[in-house]
């Protein structure tokens, strides 16, 4: 039952995230005067975020995740 509840929450969060990003892209496109520029701006933001996460993946993701898994398995 926990897995099903988590799945439903993840589905709704994903739908919210997608619709929110489309809305932001359209809004930025309106500000720039061309709709496609809004989508490019949002894509550039995610590319920059991905590059930053890739650079700091060890200290921000890998080590904390490893520590959380070890702590969870020992308790």
DSSP file (Angstrom, degrees, kcal/mol; ACC not computed):
  #  RESIDUE AA STRUCTURE BP1 BP2  ACC     N-H-->O    O-->H-N    N-H-->O    O-->H-N    TCO  KAPPA ALPHA  PHI   PSI    X-CA   Y-CA   Z-CA
    1    1 A X     >        0   0    0      0, 0.0     4,-2.4     0, 0.0     5,-0.2   0.000 360.0 360.0 360.0 -34.8    0.0    0.0    0.0
    2    2 A X  H  >  +     0   0    0      1,-0.2     4,-2.5     2,-0.2     5,-0.2   0.896 360.0  51.1 -64.3 -38.3    2.9    2.4    0.7
    3    3 A X  H  > S+     0   0    0      2,-0.2     4,-2.3     1,-0.2    -1,-0.2   0.903 110.5  48.3 -65.5 -41.2    4.2    1.7   -2.8
    4    4 A X  H  > S+     0   0    0      2,-0.2     4,-2.3     1,-0.2    -2,-0.2   0.918 112.6  48.0 -65.0 -44.4    0.9    2.4   -4.4
    5    5 A X  H  X S+     0   0    0     -4,-2.4     4,-2.2     1,-0.2    -2,-0.2   0.909 112.5  49.1 -63.6 -42.0    0.5    5.7   -2.4
    6    6 A X  H  X S+     0   0    0     -4,-2.5     4,-2.5     1,-0.2    -1,-0.2   0.898 109.8  52.2 -63.6 -40.2    4.0    6.7   -3.4
    7    7 A X  H  X S+     0   0    0     -4,-2.3     4,-2.4     2,-0.2    -2,-0.2   0.916 109.2  49.1 -62.5 -44.4    3.3    6.0   -7.0
    8    8 A X  H  X S+     0   0    0     -4,-2.3     4,-2.3     2,-0.2     5,-0.2   0.913 112.1  48.6 -62.7 -43.2    0.2    8.1   -7.0
    9    9 A X  H  X S+     0   0    0     -4,-2.2     4,-2.5     1,-0.2    -2,-0.2   0.912 111.7  49.6 -63.4 -42.4    2.0   11.0   -5.4
   10   10 A X  H  X S+     0   0    0     -4,-2.5     4,-2.4     2,-0.2    -2,-0.2   0.896 110.0  51.0 -64.7 -39.9    4.9   10.7   -7.9
   11   11 A X  H  X S+     0   0    0     -4,-2.4     4,-2.4     2,-0.2    -2,-0.2   0.939 113.7  43.7 -62.4 -47.5    2.4   10.6  -10.9
   12   12 A X  H  X S+     0   0    0     -4,-2.3     4,-2.5     1,-0.2    -2,-0.2   0.879 113.4  50.9 -68.1 -37.0    0.6   13.8   -9.7
   13   13 A X  H  X S+     0   0    0     -4,-2.5     4,-2.4    -5,-0.2    -1,-0.2   0.900 111.1  49.3 -65.1 -39.8    3.9   15.6   -8.8
   14   14 A X  H  X S+     0   0    0     -4,-2.4     4,-2.5     2,-0.2    -2,-0.2   0.919 111.2  48.7 -65.1 -44.3    5.2   14.7  -12.3
   15   15 A X  H  X S+     0   0    0     -4,-2.4     4,-2.6     2,-0.2     5,-0.3   0.921 112.4  48.9 -61.4 -43.8    2.1   16.0  -14.0
   16   16 A X  H  X S+     0   0    0     -4,-2.5     4,-2.8     1,-0.2     5,-0.2   0.928 111.4  50.0 -59.7 -45.5    2.2   19.2  -11.9
   17   17 A X  H  X S+     0   0    0     -4,-2.4     4,-2.2     2,-0.2    -2,-0.2   0.899 112.4  46.5 -61.8 -43.5    5.9   19.7  -12.8
   18   18 A X  H  X S+     0   0    0     -4,-2.5     4,-2.1     2,-0.2    -2,-0.2   0.944 115.6  44.4 -66.0 -48.6    5.3   19.2  -16.6
   19   19 A X  H  X S+     0   0    0     -4,-2.6     4,-2.3     1,-0.2    -2,-0.2   0.891 113.0  52.1 -64.8 -39.3    2.2   21.5  -16.7
   20   20 A X  H  X S+     0   0    0     -4,-2.8     4,-2.6    -5,-0.3    -1,-0.2   0.915 109.8  49.2 -61.6 -43.8    4.0   24.1  -14.5
   21   21 A X  H  X S+     0   0    0     -4,-2.2     4,-2.4     2,-0.2    -2,-0.2   0.869 110.0  50.6 -66.3 -37.0    7.0   24.1  -16.9
   22   22 A X  H  X S+     0   0    0     -4,-2.1     4,-2.5     2,-0.2    -1,-0.2   0.925 111.5  49.0 -64.5 -43.3    4.8   24.5  -19.9
   23   23 A X  H  X S+     0   0    0     -4,-2.3     4,-2.4     2,-0.2    -2,-0.2   0.917 112.0  47.4 -61.6 -44.3    3.1   27.4  -18.3
   24   24 A X  H  X S+     0   0    0     -4,-2.6     4,-2.8     2,-0.2     5,-0.3   0.904 111.6  51.6 -64.1 -41.0    6.5   29.0  -17.4
   25   25 A X  H  X S+     0   0    0     -4,-2.4     4,-2.4     1,-0.2    -2,-0.2   0.917 111.5  46.4 -62.1 -43.7    7.7   28.5  -20.9
   26   26 A X  H  X S+     0   0    0     -4,-2.5     4,-2.1     2,-0.2    -2,-0.2   0.901 113.0  50.0 -65.5 -40.5    4.7   30.1  -22.4
   27   27 A X  H  X S+     0   0    0     -4,-2.4     4,-2.0     2,-0.2    -2,-0.2   0.933 112.8  45.2 -63.9 -47.1    4.9   33.0  -20.0
   28   28 A X  H  X S+     0   0    0     -4,-2.8     4,-2.3     1,-0.2    -1,-0.2   0.891 111.3  54.6 -64.1 -38.8    8.6   33.6  -20.7
   29   29 A X  H  X>S+     0   0    0     -4,-2.4     4,-1.4    -5,-0.3     5,-0.7   0.881 106.6  51.2 -61.5 -38.3    7.8   33.3  -24.5
   30   30 A X  H  <5S+     0   0    0     -4,-2.1    -1,-0.2     2,-0.2    -2,-0.2   0.900 109.7  49.9 -64.2 -40.6    5.2   36.0  -24.1
   31   31 A X  H  <5S+     0   0    0     -4,-2.0    -2,-0.2     1,-0.2    -1,-0.2   0.884 114.5  44.1 -65.0 -38.2    7.7   38.2  -22.4
   32   32 A X  H  <5S-     0   0    0     -4,-2.3    -1,-0.2     2,-0.2    -2,-0.2   0.660 110.7-121.3 -81.0 -17.2   10.3   37.7  -25.2
   33   33 A X  T  <5S+     0   0    0     -4,-1.4     2,-0.4    -5,-0.2    -3,-0.2   0.268  89.0  77.1  94.7 -12.5    7.7   38.0  -28.0
   34   34 A X    >>< -     0   0    0     -5,-0.7     3,-0.9    -6,-0.2     4,-0.8  -0.994  70.0-146.1-133.1 125.9    8.2   34.6  -29.4
   35   35 A X  H >> S+     0   0    0     -2,-0.4     4,-1.2     1,-0.3     3,-0.9   0.877  97.5  58.1 -60.7 -39.5    6.8   31.5  -27.8
   36   36 A X  H 3> S+     0   0    0      1,-0.3     4,-2.1     2,-0.2    -1,-0.3   0.794  96.7  63.3 -65.4 -25.7    9.7   29.2  -28.8
   37   37 A X  H <> S+     0   0    0     -3,-0.9     4,-2.3     1,-0.2    -1,-0.3   0.837  98.5  56.0 -67.1 -30.8   12.1   31.5  -27.0
   38   38 A X  H <X S+     0   0    0     -3,-0.9     4,-2.2    -4,-0.8    -1,-0.2   0.903 108.2  47.0 -64.5 -41.1   10.4   30.7  -23.7
   39   39 A X  H  X S+     0   0    0     -4,-1.2     4,-2.4     2,-0.2    -2,-0.2   0.884 111.8  50.8 -68.9 -37.6   10.9   27.0  -24.2
   40   40 A X  H  X S+     0   0    0     -4,-2.1     4,-2.6     2,-0.2    -2,-0.2   0.897 109.7  51.2 -64.0 -39.4   14.5   27.6  -25.1
   41   41 A X  H  X S+     0   0    0     -4,-2.3     4,-2.1     2,-0.2    -2,-0.2   0.922 111.8  45.6 -65.0 -43.9   15.0   29.6  -21.9
   42   42 A X  H  X S+     0   0    0     -4,-2.2     4,-2.2     2,-0.2    -1,-0.2   0.904 113.3  50.4 -66.3 -40.4   13.5   26.9  -19.8
   43   43 A X  H  X S+     0   0    0     -4,-2.4     4,-2.3     1,-0.2    -2,-0.2   0.900 109.6  51.0 -63.4 -40.1   15.6   24.3  -21.6
   44   44 A X  H  X S+     0   0    0     -4,-2.6     4,-2.7     2,-0.2    -1,-0.2   0.889 107.9  53.0 -64.3 -38.6   18.7   26.4  -21.0
   45   45 A X  H  X S+     0   0    0     -4,-2.1     4,-2.6     1,-0.2    -2,-0.2   0.928 111.3  45.6 -61.0 -44.9   17.8   26.7  -17.3
   46   46 A X  H  X S+     0   0    0     -4,-2.2     4,-2.5     2,-0.2    -2,-0.2   0.852 111.6  52.4 -69.1 -33.2   17.6   22.9  -17.0
   47   47 A X  H  X S+     0   0    0     -4,-2.3     4,-2.4     2,-0.2    -2,-0.2   0.935 111.4  46.4 -65.5 -44.8   20.8   22.4  -19.0
   48   48 A X  H  X S+     0   0    0     -4,-2.7     4,-2.4     2,-0.2    -2,-0.2   0.916 113.1  49.7 -62.4 -43.3   22.6   24.8  -16.6
   49   49 A X  H  X S+     0   0    0     -4,-2.6     4,-2.6     1,-0.2    -1,-0.2   0.907 110.7  50.5 -61.0 -42.0   21.1   23.0  -13.6
   50   50 A X  H  X S+     0   0    0     -4,-2.5     4,-2.3     2,-0.2    -2,-0.2   0.886 109.9  49.6 -63.6 -40.2   22.2   19.6  -15.0
   51   51 A X  H  X S+     0   0    0     -4,-2.4     4,-2.3     2,-0.2    -2,-0.2   0.925 112.2  47.7 -64.8 -44.1   25.7   20.8  -15.5
   52   52 A X  H  X S+     0   0    0     -4,-2.4     4,-2.2     1,-0.2    -2,-0.2   0.922 113.0  48.2 -63.4 -44.0   25.9   22.2  -12.0
   53   53 A X  H  < S+     0   0    0     -4,-2.6    -1,-0.2     1,-0.2    -2,-0.2   0.876 110.9  51.8 -63.9 -36.5   24.5   18.9  -10.6
   54   54 A X  H >< S+     0   0    0     -4,-2.3     3,-0.8     2,-0.2     4,-0.3   0.913 110.4  48.0 -65.3 -42.0   26.9   16.9  -12.7
   55   55 A X  H 3< S+     0   0    0     -4,-2.3     3,-0.3     1,-0.2    -2,-0.2   0.908 123.5  31.9 -65.2 -41.8   29.9   19.0  -11.4
   56   56 A X  T 3X S+     0   0    0     -4,-2.2     4,-2.6     1,-0.2     5,-0.4   0.120  83.6 117.3-103.2  20.7   28.8   18.7   -7.7
   57   57 A X  H <>>S+     0   0    0     -3,-0.8     5,-2.8     1,-0.2     4,-1.8   0.842  73.5  52.7 -59.5 -35.5   27.2   15.2   -8.0
   58   58 A X  I  4>S+     0   0    0     -3,-0.3     5,-2.4    -4,-0.3     6,-0.3   0.956 117.8  32.9 -67.4 -50.2   29.6   13.6   -5.6
   59   59 A X  I  45S+     0   0    0      3,-0.2     5,-0.2     1,-0.2    -2,-0.2   0.802 128.0  37.4 -80.5 -27.9   29.2   16.0   -2.7
   60   60 A X  I  <5S+     0   0    0     -4,-2.6    -3,-0.2    -7,-0.2    -2,-0.2   0.774 134.7   8.0 -94.3 -27.9   25.5   16.9   -3.2
   61   61 A X  I  X5S+     0   0    0     -4,-1.8     4,-2.3    -5,-0.4     5,-0.3   0.772 121.8  48.4-119.9 -56.6   24.0   13.6   -4.3
   62   62 A X  I  ><S+     0   0    0     -5,-2.8     4,-2.5     1,-0.2     5,-0.2   0.936 115.0  40.3 -63.7 -52.3   26.3   10.5   -4.0
   63   63 A X  H  ><S+     0   0    0     -5,-2.4     4,-2.6    -6,-0.2     5,-0.2   0.943 118.2  45.6 -66.7 -48.9   27.7   10.9   -0.5
   64   64 A X  H  > S+     0   0    0     -6,-0.3     4,-2.3    -5,-0.2    -1,-0.2   0.899 115.4  48.5 -61.6 -37.8   24.5   12.1    1.2
   65   65 A X  H  X S+     0   0    0     -4,-2.3     4,-2.3     2,-0.2    -1,-0.2   0.920 111.8  48.7 -66.8 -42.7   22.5    9.3   -0.6
   66   66 A X  H  X S+     0   0    0     -4,-2.5     4,-2.3    -5,-0.3    -2,-0.2   0.922 112.6  48.4 -61.3 -44.4   25.0    6.7    0.4
   67   67 A X  H  X S+     0   0    0     -4,-2.6     4,-2.6     1,-0.2    -1,-0.2   0.888 110.8  50.9 -64.5 -39.0   25.0    7.9    4.0
   68   68 A X  H  X S+     0   0    0     -4,-2.3     4,-2.6    -5,-0.2    -1,-0.2   0.902 110.9  48.5 -65.4 -40.6   21.2    7.9    4.1
   69   69 A X  H  X S+     0   0    0     -4,-2.3     4,-2.3     2,-0.2    -2,-0.2   0.913 113.3  46.9 -65.4 -42.8   21.0    4.3    2.8
   70   70 A X  H  X S+     0   0    0     -4,-2.3     4,-1.7     2,-0.2    -2,-0.2   0.932 114.2  47.3 -64.9 -45.4   23.6    3.1    5.3
   71   71 A X  H  X S+     0   0    0     -4,-2.6     4,-1.1     1,-0.2    -2,-0.2   0.917 113.4  48.6 -62.0 -43.5   21.8    4.9    8.2
   72   72 A X  H  < S+     0   0    0     -4,-2.6     3,-0.2     1,-0.2    -1,-0.2   0.883 111.8  48.8 -64.8 -39.1   18.4    3.5    7.0
   73   73 A X  H  < S+     0   0    0     -4,-2.3    -1,-0.2     1,-0.2    -2,-0.2   0.791 110.0  51.3 -74.4 -26.2   19.7    0.0    6.7
   74   74 A X  H  <        0   0    0     -4,-1.7    -1,-0.2     1,-0.2    -2,-0.2   0.696 360.0 360.0 -82.8 -18.8   21.4    0.0   10.2
   75   75 A X     <        0   0    0     -4,-1.1    -1,-0.2    -3,-0.2    -2,-0.2   0.451 360.0 360.0 -91.7 360.0   18.2    1.2   12.0
